[in-house]
Amino acid sequence: MTKPDPWRLSLEDGSDSLSERVVTALQRRILLGEIPLGSWLRHGKLADEFGISRTPVREALRILAAQGIVTISRNKGAHVNGQSRRSIREIGEVRAELEGFAAALAADRIDDQQVERLTEAWREFRNRAEGLDGDLAELWIESNEEFHSAVLDASGNEQLSVTIGELRRRLPHNISYGAYAGNSRLIARNLDEHEAIAQAIIGQDADLARRLMAEHIRASIDATVRWVERVAVGTPRR
């Protein structure tokens, strides 16, 4: 039986717009080499593949073009430029600093309701994952999204949220699941990092929260780059 693709499942539900979920799915395929650099993406073919109209596909390709991942040519479609590993690392470096700053602000500004939301984000994943037989993709993506969104909301800085949101559109943070899939040790470590960050924020230790979040993002980016490299050369997962 074929395992479900978490990025394809994300087309069916979630808080992002349909076009943004198409963007995430296409970004992942380009990163993995499933869509080769230099190839052409056709609106009609993508619409048929995803089972949607051409309108969200057209908007998704415009988003990818703004990110420099594709170049749109009239009457031809979108030419795939790709997202280099250097770009992934550079985006990760910026995200690490900004999300670290968000965690530090959250440590000073978080209220009781936000504390509960932050705690539940990692606690619910741990509780639901125990004894779960099967793929953790959807559960991890849901938990990861909620945790990082909770920290960002608790920071209370709208401009910071907008800036980090733009970086996430260029490289979705949930795309790192590919590096964790099938490796319970890495998933557990990722969850432990979430718990440590949450405790630092709740304990109002801004410096520690900032450092732990930055390290967490860097570890995620490193794992993503290694995963992309491994898939690119066809090296089996260890």
CYANA upper distance limits for C-alpha pairs under 8 A (distance plus 0.5 A):
  3 LYS  CA    135 ASP  CA      8.13
  4 PRO  CA      8 ARG  CA      8.32
  4 PRO  CA      9 LEU  CA      7.77
  4 PRO  CA    135 ASP  CA      8.45
  5 ASP  CA      9 LEU  CA      6.70
  6 PRO  CA     10 SER  CA      6.65
  6 PRO  CA    137 ALA  CA      6.21
  6 PRO  CA    138 GLU  CA      6.45
  7 TRP  CA     11 LEU  CA      7.56
  7 TRP  CA     21 ARG  CA      8.36
  7 TRP  CA     24 THR  CA      7.65
  7 TRP  CA     25 ALA  CA      5.95
  7 TRP  CA     28 ARG  CA      8.49
  8 ARG  CA     12 GLU  CA      8.27
  8 ARG  CA     25 ALA  CA      7.04
  9 LEU  CA     13 ASP  CA      7.94
 10 SER  CA     14 GLY  CA      6.89
 10 SER  CA     21 ARG  CA      7.04
 11 LEU  CA     18 LEU  CA      7.05
 11 LEU  CA     21 ARG  CA      6.15
 11 LEU  CA     22 VAL  CA      7.36
 16 ASP  CA     20 GLU  CA      6.53
 16 ASP  CA     21 ARG  CA      6.91
 17 SER  CA     21 ARG  CA      6.92
 18 LEU  CA     22 VAL  CA      6.81
 18 LEU  CA     56 PRO  CA      6.82
 19 SER  CA     23 VAL  CA      6.74
 19 SER  CA     56 PRO  CA      5.03
 19 SER  CA     57 VAL  CA      6.71
 19 SER  CA     59 GLU  CA      6.51
 19 SER  CA     60 ALA  CA      5.36
 20 GLU  CA     24 THR  CA      6.84
 20 GLU  CA     60 ALA  CA      6.79
 20 GLU  CA    169 ARG  CA      8.32
 21 ARG  CA     25 ALA  CA      6.78
 22 VAL  CA     26 LEU  CA      6.65
 22 VAL  CA     56 PRO  CA      8.22
 22 VAL  CA     57 VAL  CA      7.44
 22 VAL  CA     60 ALA  CA      6.65
 23 VAL  CA     27 GLN  CA      6.49
 23 VAL  CA     60 ALA  CA      5.74
 23 VAL  CA     61 LEU  CA      7.83
 23 VAL  CA     63 ILE  CA      7.84
 23 VAL  CA     64 LEU  CA      7.33
 24 THR  CA     28 ARG  CA      6.74
 24 THR  CA    169 ARG  CA      8.41
 24 THR  CA    172 PRO  CA      7.09
 24 THR  CA    175 ILE  CA      8.30
 25 ALA  CA     29 ARG  CA      6.94
 26 LEU  CA     30 ILE  CA      6.65
 27 GLN  CA     31 LEU  CA      6.63
 27 GLN  CA    171 LEU  CA      8.17
 28 ARG  CA     32 LEU  CA      6.69
 28 ARG  CA    175 ILE  CA      7.18
 29 ARG  CA     33 GLY  CA      6.59
 29 ARG  CA     34 GLU  CA      5.43
 29 ARG  CA     35 ILE  CA      6.06
 30 ILE  CA     34 GLU  CA      6.46
 30 ILE  CA     35 ILE  CA      5.36
 30 ILE  CA     36 PRO  CA      7.05
 30 ILE  CA     37 LEU  CA      7.81
 30 ILE  CA     82 GLY  CA      6.73
 30 ILE  CA     83 GLN  CA      7.95
 31 LEU  CA     82 GLY  CA      7.67
 31 LEU  CA     83 GLN  CA      7.04
 31 LEU  CA    228 VAL  CA      7.05
 32 LEU  CA    228 VAL  CA      6.37
 32 LEU  CA    231 VAL  CA      6.96
 32 LEU  CA    232 ALA  CA      7.11
 33 GLY  CA     37 LEU  CA      7.92
 33 GLY  CA    232 ALA  CA      7.18
 35 ILE  CA     39 SER  CA      7.56
 36 PRO  CA     80 VAL  CA      7.96
 37 LEU  CA     80 VAL  CA      5.76
 37 LEU  CA     81 ASN  CA      6.23
 37 LEU  CA     82 GLY  CA      6.29
 38 GLY  CA     79 HIS  CA      6.60
 38 GLY  CA     80 VAL  CA      5.61
 38 GLY  CA     81 ASN  CA      6.74
 39 SER  CA     79 HIS  CA      6.38
 39 SER  CA     80 VAL  CA      6.05
 40 TRP  CA     76 LYS  CA      8.36
 40 TRP  CA     77 GLY  CA      6.86
 40 TRP  CA     78 ALA  CA      5.99
 40 TRP  CA     79 HIS  CA      5.16
 40 TRP  CA     80 VAL  CA      6.69
 41 LEU  CA     45 LYS  CA      8.28
 41 LEU  CA     46 LEU  CA      7.76
 41 LEU  CA     77 GLY  CA      6.13
 41 LEU  CA     78 ALA  CA      5.52
 41 LEU  CA     79 HIS  CA      6.94
 41 LEU  CA     80 VAL  CA      7.85
 42 ARG  CA     46 LEU  CA      6.70
 42 ARG  CA     76 LYS  CA      7.77
 42 ARG  CA     77 GLY  CA      5.42
 42 ARG  CA     78 ALA  CA      7.23
 43 HIS  CA     47 ALA  CA      6.59
 43 HIS  CA     54 ARG  CA      6.61
 43 HIS  CA     57 VAL  CA      6.74
 43 HIS  CA     58 ARG  CA      7.02
 43 HIS  CA     77 GLY  CA      7.04
 44 GLY  CA     48 ASP  CA      6.70
 44 GLY  CA     54 ARG  CA      6.95
 45 LYS  CA     49 GLU  CA      6.64
 46 LEU  CA     50 PHE  CA      6.63
 46 LEU  CA     54 ARG  CA      8.48
 46 LEU  CA     57 VAL  CA      7.42
 47 ALA  CA     51 GLY  CA      6.25
 47 ALA  CA     52 ILE  CA      5.60
 47 ALA  CA     53 SER  CA      6.05
 47 ALA  CA     54 ARG  CA      5.87
 47 ALA  CA     57 VAL  CA      6.81
 48 ASP  CA     52 ILE  CA      7.08
 48 ASP  CA     53 SER  CA      8.36
 52 ILE  CA     56 PRO  CA      8.15
 52 ILE  CA     57 VAL  CA      8.47
 53 SER  CA     57 VAL  CA      7.70
 54 ARG  CA     58 ARG  CA      6.45
 55 THR  CA     59 GLU  CA      6.82
 56 PRO  CA     60 ALA  CA      6.49
 57 VAL  CA     61 LEU  CA      6.73
 58 ARG  CA     62 ARG  CA      6.86
 59 GLU  CA     63 ILE  CA      6.83
 60 ALA  CA     64 LEU  CA      6.80
 61 LEU  CA     65 ALA  CA      6.53
 61 LEU  CA     70 VAL  CA      7.89
 61 LEU  CA     72 ILE  CA      8.15
 61 LEU  CA     78 ALA  CA      7.48
 62 ARG  CA     66 ALA  CA      6.74
 62 ARG  CA     72 ILE  CA      8.20
 63 ILE  CA     67 GLN  CA      6.92
 64 LEU  CA     68 GLY  CA      6.83
 64 LEU  CA     69 ILE  CA      5.82
 64 LEU  CA     70 VAL  CA      6.24
 64 LEU  CA    170 ARG  CA      8.41
 65 ALA  CA     69 ILE  CA      6.26
 65 ALA  CA     70 VAL  CA      5.26
 65 ALA  CA     71 THR  CA      5.94
 65 ALA  CA     72 ILE  CA      7.13
 67 GLN  CA    170 ARG  CA      6.56
 68 GLY  CA     81 ASN  CA      7.65
 68 GLY  CA     82 GLY  CA      8.43
 69 ILE  CA     80 VAL  CA      6.78
 69 ILE  CA     81 ASN  CA      5.56
 69 ILE  CA     82 GLY  CA      5.39
 69 ILE  CA     83 GLN  CA      6.41
 70 VAL  CA     78 ALA  CA      6.31
 70 VAL  CA     79 HIS  CA      5.76
 70 VAL  CA     80 VAL  CA      4.97
 70 VAL  CA     81 ASN  CA      5.53
 70 VAL  CA     82 GLY  CA      7.34
 71 THR  CA     78 ALA  CA      5.85
 71 THR  CA     79 HIS  CA      5.53
 71 THR  CA     80 VAL  CA      7.14
 71 THR  CA     81 ASN  CA      7.52
 72 ILE  CA     76 LYS  CA      8.26
 72 ILE  CA     77 GLY  CA      6.31
 72 ILE  CA     78 ALA  CA      4.71
 72 ILE  CA     79 HIS  CA      6.70
 73 SER  CA     77 GLY  CA      6.10
 73 SER  CA     78 ALA  CA      6.55
 73 SER  CA     79 HIS  CA      7.94
 83 GLN  CA     87 SER  CA      6.79
 83 GLN  CA     88 ILE  CA      7.53
 84 SER  CA     88 ILE  CA      6.93
 85 ARG  CA     89 ARG  CA      6.79
 85 ARG  CA    225 VAL  CA      6.86
 86 ARG  CA     90 GLU  CA      6.64
 87 SER  CA     91 ILE  CA      6.52
 88 ILE  CA     92 GLY  CA      6.60
 88 ILE  CA    171 LEU  CA      7.76
 88 ILE  CA    221 ILE  CA      7.76
 88 ILE  CA    225 VAL  CA      7.78
 89 ARG  CA     93 GLU  CA      6.65
 89 ARG  CA    221 ILE  CA      7.02
 89 ARG  CA    222 ASP  CA      8.08
 89 ARG  CA    225 VAL  CA      8.11
 90 GLU  CA     94 VAL  CA      6.99
 91 ILE  CA     95 ARG  CA      6.63
 91 ILE  CA    167 LEU  CA      7.33
 91 ILE  CA    171 LEU  CA      7.92
 92 GLY  CA     96 ALA  CA      6.45
 92 GLY  CA    217 ILE  CA      7.34
 92 GLY  CA    218 ARG  CA      6.87
 92 GLY  CA    221 ILE  CA      6.30
 93 GLU  CA     97 GLU  CA      7.10
 93 GLU  CA    218 ARG  CA      7.38
 94 VAL  CA     98 LEU  CA      6.77
 95 ARG  CA     99 GLU  CA      6.23
 95 ARG  CA    164 ILE  CA      7.28
 95 ARG  CA    167 LEU  CA      7.55
 95 ARG  CA    214 ALA  CA      8.47
 95 ARG  CA    217 ILE  CA      7.62
 96 ALA  CA    100 GLY  CA      6.32
 96 ALA  CA    213 MET  CA      7.53
 96 ALA  CA    214 ALA  CA      4.83
 96 ALA  CA    215 GLU  CA      7.67
 96 ALA  CA    216 HIS  CA      8.29
 96 ALA  CA    217 ILE  CA      5.68
 96 ALA  CA    218 ARG  CA      6.66
 97 GLU  CA    101 PHE  CA      6.68
 97 GLU  CA    214 ALA  CA      6.44
 98 LEU  CA    102 ALA  CA      6.73
 98 LEU  CA    160 LEU  CA      7.96
 98 LEU  CA    164 ILE  CA      7.55
 99 GLU  CA    103 ALA  CA      6.69
 99 GLU  CA    152 LEU  CA      8.10
 99 GLU  CA    164 ILE  CA      7.96
 99 GLU  CA    210 ARG  CA      8.21
 99 GLU  CA    213 MET  CA      7.08
 99 GLU  CA    214 ALA  CA      7.18
 99 GLU  CA    217 ILE  CA      8.47
100 GLY  CA    104 ALA  CA      6.85
100 GLY  CA    209 ALA  CA      7.54
100 GLY  CA    210 ARG  CA      4.59
100 GLY  CA    211 ARG  CA      6.87
100 GLY  CA    212 LEU  CA      7.95
100 GLY  CA    213 MET  CA      5.44
100 GLY  CA    214 ALA  CA      5.32
101 PHE  CA    105 LEU  CA      6.77
101 PHE  CA    210 ARG  CA      6.27
102 ALA  CA    106 ALA  CA      6.58
102 ALA  CA    151 VAL  CA      7.30
102 ALA  CA    152 LEU  CA      6.33
102 ALA  CA    155 SER  CA      5.74
102 ALA  CA    157 ASN  CA      8.43
102 ALA  CA    160 LEU  CA      7.95
102 ALA  CA    210 ARG  CA      8.02
103 ALA  CA    107 ALA  CA      6.76
103 ALA  CA    151 VAL  CA      6.55
103 ALA  CA    152 LEU  CA      7.79
103 ALA  CA    155 SER  CA      7.17
103 ALA  CA    197 ILE  CA      8.40
103 ALA  CA    201 ILE  CA      7.24
103 ALA  CA    206 ALA  CA      7.61
103 ALA  CA    209 ALA  CA      6.05
103 ALA  CA    210 ARG  CA      5.87
103 ALA  CA    213 MET  CA      7.19
104 ALA  CA    108 ASP  CA      7.37
104 ALA  CA    155 SER  CA      8.14
104 ALA  CA    201 ILE  CA      7.75
104 ALA  CA    205 ASP  CA      8.15
104 ALA  CA    206 ALA  CA      4.71
104 ALA  CA    207 ASP  CA      6.84
104 ALA  CA    208 LEU  CA      8.41
104 ALA  CA    209 ALA  CA      6.10
104 ALA  CA    210 ARG  CA      5.44
105 LEU  CA    109 ARG  CA      6.66
105 LEU  CA    154 ALA  CA      8.13
105 LEU  CA    155 SER  CA      5.27
105 LEU  CA    156 GLY  CA      8.03
105 LEU  CA    206 ALA  CA      7.45
106 ALA  CA    110 ILE  CA      5.62
106 ALA  CA    151 VAL  CA      6.76
106 ALA  CA    152 LEU  CA      7.93
106 ALA  CA    154 ALA  CA      5.35
106 ALA  CA    155 SER  CA      4.57
106 ALA  CA    156 GLY  CA      7.81
106 ALA  CA    201 ILE  CA      6.83
106 ALA  CA    206 ALA  CA      8.29
107 ALA  CA    155 SER  CA      8.27
107 ALA  CA    200 ALA  CA      7.77
107 ALA  CA    201 ILE  CA      4.64
107 ALA  CA    202 ILE  CA      6.77
107 ALA  CA    203 GLY  CA      7.76
107 ALA  CA    204 GLN  CA      5.02
107 ALA  CA    205 ASP  CA      6.72
107 ALA  CA    206 ALA  CA      5.69
107 ALA  CA    209 ALA  CA      7.61
108 ASP  CA    201 ILE  CA      8.32
108 ASP  CA    204 GLN  CA      6.46
108 ASP  CA    206 ALA  CA      7.32
109 ARG  CA    154 ALA  CA      6.95
109 ARG  CA    155 SER  CA      6.84
109 ARG  CA    156 GLY  CA      7.63
110 ILE  CA    114 GLN  CA      6.50
110 ILE  CA    115 VAL  CA      7.05
110 ILE  CA    154 ALA  CA      5.51
110 ILE  CA    155 SER  CA      7.51
110 ILE  CA    201 ILE  CA      8.37
110 ILE  CA    202 ILE  CA      8.15
111 ASP  CA    115 VAL  CA      6.66
111 ASP  CA    154 ALA  CA      8.04
112 ASP  CA    116 GLU  CA      6.93
113 GLN  CA    117 ARG  CA      6.91
114 GLN  CA    118 LEU  CA      6.52
114 GLN  CA    150 ALA  CA      7.40
114 GLN  CA    154 ALA  CA      6.89
115 VAL  CA    119 THR  CA      6.60
115 VAL  CA    202 ILE  CA      7.16
116 GLU  CA    120 GLU  CA      6.57
117 ARG  CA    121 ALA  CA      6.75
117 ARG  CA    150 ALA  CA      7.15
118 LEU  CA    122 TRP  CA      7.82
118 LEU  CA    146 GLU  CA      8.42
118 LEU  CA    147 PHE  CA      6.45
118 LEU  CA    150 ALA  CA      6.14
118 LEU  CA    151 VAL  CA      7.48
118 LEU  CA    198 ALA  CA      7.11
119 THR  CA    123 ARG  CA      6.57
119 THR  CA    195 GLU  CA      8.25
119 THR  CA    198 ALA  CA      7.18
120 GLU  CA    124 GLU  CA      5.92
121 ALA  CA    125 PHE  CA      7.26
121 ALA  CA    143 SER  CA      6.01
121 ALA  CA    144 ASN  CA      8.05
121 ALA  CA    146 GLU  CA      6.36
121 ALA  CA    147 PHE  CA      5.62
122 TRP  CA    126 ARG  CA      6.90
122 TRP  CA    143 SER  CA      7.00
122 TRP  CA    144 ASN  CA      8.49
122 TRP  CA    147 PHE  CA      7.38
122 TRP  CA    191 LEU  CA      7.06
122 TRP  CA    194 HIS  CA      6.97
122 TRP  CA    195 GLU  CA      6.90
123 ARG  CA    127 ASN  CA      6.71
124 GLU  CA    128 ARG  CA      6.45
124 GLU  CA    143 SER  CA      8.33
125 PHE  CA    129 ALA  CA      6.24
125 PHE  CA    139 LEU  CA      7.36
125 PHE  CA    140 TRP  CA      7.57
125 PHE  CA    143 SER  CA      6.61
126 ARG  CA    130 GLU  CA      6.78
126 ARG  CA    191 LEU  CA      8.25
128 ARG  CA    132 LEU  CA      7.40
129 ALA  CA    136 LEU  CA      7.83
129 ALA  CA    139 LEU  CA      8.35
132 LEU  CA    136 LEU  CA      8.47
136 LEU  CA    140 TRP  CA      6.37
136 LEU  CA    181 ALA  CA      8.30
137 ALA  CA    141 ILE  CA      6.59
137 ALA  CA    177 TYR  CA      7.66
137 ALA  CA    181 ALA  CA      7.67
138 GLU  CA    142 GLU  CA      6.61
139 LEU  CA    143 SER  CA      6.66
140 TRP  CA    144 ASN  CA      6.36
140 TRP  CA    177 TYR  CA      8.32
141 ILE  CA    145 GLU  CA      6.50
141 ILE  CA    174 ASN  CA      6.48
141 ILE  CA    177 TYR  CA      8.00
142 GLU  CA    146 GLU  CA      6.72
143 SER  CA    147 PHE  CA      6.59
144 ASN  CA    148 HIS  CA      6.78
144 ASN  CA    174 ASN  CA      7.66
145 GLU  CA    149 SER  CA      6.49
145 GLU  CA    174 ASN  CA      7.79
146 GLU  CA    150 ALA  CA      6.43
147 PHE  CA    151 VAL  CA      6.93
147 PHE  CA    194 HIS  CA      8.08
148 HIS  CA    152 LEU  CA      6.73
149 SER  CA    153 ASP  CA      6.53
150 ALA  CA    154 ALA  CA      6.57
151 VAL  CA    155 SER  CA      6.80
152 LEU  CA    156 GLY  CA      7.72
152 LEU  CA    157 ASN  CA      8.31
152 LEU  CA    161 SER  CA      6.83
153 ASP  CA    157 ASN  CA      8.13
153 ASP  CA    161 SER  CA      8.18
157 ASN  CA    161 SER  CA      6.90
158 GLU  CA    162 VAL  CA      6.80
159 GLN  CA    163 THR  CA      6.73
160 LEU  CA    164 ILE  CA      6.64
161 SER  CA    165 GLY  CA      6.38
162 VAL  CA    166 GLU  CA      6.83
163 THR  CA    167 LEU  CA      7.10
164 ILE  CA    168 ARG  CA      6.71
165 GLY  CA    169 ARG  CA      6.80
166 GLU  CA    170 ARG  CA      6.96
167 LEU  CA    171 LEU  CA      6.69
167 LEU  CA    172 PRO  CA      8.18
168 ARG  CA    172 PRO  CA      4.94
168 ARG  CA    173 HIS  CA      6.54
171 LEU  CA    175 ILE  CA      8.08
175 ILE  CA    224 THR  CA      8.25
176 SER  CA    180 TYR  CA      7.58
176 SER  CA    220 SER  CA      6.82
176 SER  CA    221 ILE  CA      7.68
176 SER  CA    223 ALA  CA      7.69
176 SER  CA    224 THR  CA      5.70
177 TYR  CA    181 ALA  CA      6.42
178 GLY  CA    224 THR  CA      7.76
178 GLY  CA    227 TRP  CA      7.59
179 ALA  CA    223 ALA  CA      6.27
179 ALA  CA    224 THR  CA      6.02
179 ALA  CA    226 ARG  CA      8.26
179 ALA  CA    227 TRP  CA      5.72
180 TYR  CA    184 SER  CA      7.95
180 TYR  CA    186 LEU  CA      6.22
180 TYR  CA    187 ILE  CA      6.38
181 ALA  CA    187 ILE  CA      8.42
183 ASN  CA    187 ILE  CA      7.01
184 SER  CA    188 ALA  CA      6.52
185 ARG  CA    189 ARG  CA      6.72
186 LEU  CA    190 ASN  CA      6.60
187 ILE  CA    191 LEU  CA      6.73
188 ALA  CA    192 ASP  CA      6.66
189 ARG  CA    193 GLU  CA      6.75
190 ASN  CA    194 HIS  CA      6.98
190 ASN  CA    216 HIS  CA      8.31
191 LEU  CA    195 GLU  CA      6.84
192 ASP  CA    196 ALA  CA      6.70
193 GLU  CA    197 ILE  CA      6.67
193 GLU  CA    212 LEU  CA      8.03
193 GLU  CA    216 HIS  CA      7.06
194 HIS  CA    198 ALA  CA      6.63
195 GLU  CA    199 GLN  CA      6.67
196 ALA  CA    200 ALA  CA      6.75
196 ALA  CA    212 LEU  CA      8.01
197 ILE  CA    201 ILE  CA      6.75
197 ILE  CA    208 LEU  CA      8.49
197 ILE  CA    209 ALA  CA      5.98
197 ILE  CA    212 LEU  CA      6.42
197 ILE  CA    213 MET  CA      6.78
198 ALA  CA    202 ILE  CA      6.56
198 ALA  CA    209 ALA  CA      8.26
199 GLN  CA    203 GLY  CA      6.35
200 ALA  CA    204 GLN  CA      6.73
200 ALA  CA    205 ASP  CA      5.79
200 ALA  CA    206 ALA  CA      7.68
200 ALA  CA    208 LEU  CA      6.65
200 ALA  CA    209 ALA  CA      5.55
201 ILE  CA    205 ASP  CA      6.52
201 ILE  CA    206 ALA  CA      7.08
201 ILE  CA    209 ALA  CA      6.15
205 ASP  CA    209 ALA  CA      6.62
206 ALA  CA    210 ARG  CA      6.56
207 ASP  CA    211 ARG  CA      6.77
208 LEU  CA    212 LEU  CA      6.51
209 ALA  CA    213 MET  CA      6.55
210 ARG  CA    214 ALA  CA      6.68
211 ARG  CA    215 GLU  CA      6.67
212 LEU  CA    216 HIS  CA      6.53
213 MET  CA    217 ILE  CA      6.76
214 ALA  CA    218 ARG  CA      6.74
215 GLU  CA    219 ALA  CA      6.57
216 HIS  CA    220 SER  CA      6.75
217 ILE  CA    221 ILE  CA      6.72
218 ARG  CA    222 ASP  CA      6.58
219 ALA  CA    223 ALA  CA      6.63
220 SER  CA    224 THR  CA      6.67
221 ILE  CA    225 VAL  CA      6.70
222 ASP  CA    226 ARG  CA      6.73
223 ALA  CA    227 TRP  CA      6.58
224 THR  CA    228 VAL  CA      6.68
225 VAL  CA    229 GLU  CA      6.63
226 ARG  CA    230 ARG  CA      6.51
227 TRP  CA    231 VAL  CA      6.63
228 VAL  CA    232 ALA  CA      6.52
229 GLU  CA    233 VAL  CA      6.91
230 ARG  CA    234 GLY  CA      6.49
230 ARG  CA    235 THR  CA      5.58
230 ARG  CA    236 PRO  CA      7.86
230 ARG  CA    237 ARG  CA      8.12
231 VAL  CA    235 THR  CA      6.71
231 VAL  CA    236 PRO  CA      8.40
